[in-house]
């Protein structure tokens, strides 16, 4: 009998970790080659991972909802035959150890840097090595994590015969208590204890002591670092937030943290627009889809934003991972359309909306919505938005205050159409009106510009023939 280590593959350019959102196997299961093992979700897509060999599941790396670094063991199989050599335990295409060692450091810290009492024990005596004989062997993931924890990798004992430091070695090192001794020596410090990532709160103004302090994340005190479990109430149902829901939570938190929002709302009389739509549907040929109000709104928006390019833009503010201090304005309107699905909100992108007829828009919107609901859209259809429109249709309420999709600078929110009684030439008449919301990034858009742009959009929606004159 032998073992086969199936490592989390590189599943996309720039992707250094993935969340395991579903397991289809468990320890002890017998699986065939190409049998589904798990679903892995990144910020780009969700993919199904299948078994590269037949065998029995010996271990699985984590629970559903946990984040795993690319290159870490996902599943260990017990297989027929002898043990698989170490250099054959990775998927084809992941590269040799030498190539991985030479790769730049990537920001792929595992989900938790707190080591608990359940840390993996040493399976054999640590291997001694000289710390002066060149660079220590380790993956980019391990190097990045070590830098965050102020750990000098040359001080970490490893169980690997080739001297390669793994996440398990780093866990054991932290749990052993040696990290505090290493971090207390200025000569060993890899990252200043008072340094903070861009976009985080500045360090305390209290003068530092003569001995560098050790951050809470790197302090090897499992009992103190482990979060206290919140007691479960008798009438409570608890659900772990994972997958798309967690991605949404993270992105919305970042948007509200980094973007100073303001929302402007305008009431628009859409009586003429609705009459125009009814005539268009009555006259359309059988090969054309039924026209909703959404393509007409998008057409009006595309025409309006030609005069207001600062709303069809992205502002890169210098937060972690982004070069900062510039605004990118676009000629093409690549419009993200927020779509509700069973798993959460997905935003497929209507590409070059200004070039499409309202009939083409209707067909493409329907295709994107169906693809989002059935999880059939690729990365191309989910990326590249220059601004976003979100609408709940008949459930749209009176007013919304939508959250901007960072790094975009605006999000448009038409609300539901409702009937009102209005006074016109001394007569009470029925009109159809719709409130239209827009949230803007106040760093680059002023309230005056938002109001002026919305007045232009209002004029076009109230006179629908004008949106086809350009």
Order of alpha helices (4+ residues) and beta strands (2+ residues): beta-beta-beta-beta-beta-beta-beta-beta-alpha-beta-alpha-beta-alpha-alpha-alpha-alpha-beta-alpha-alpha-beta-beta-beta-beta-alpha-alpha-beta-beta-beta-alpha
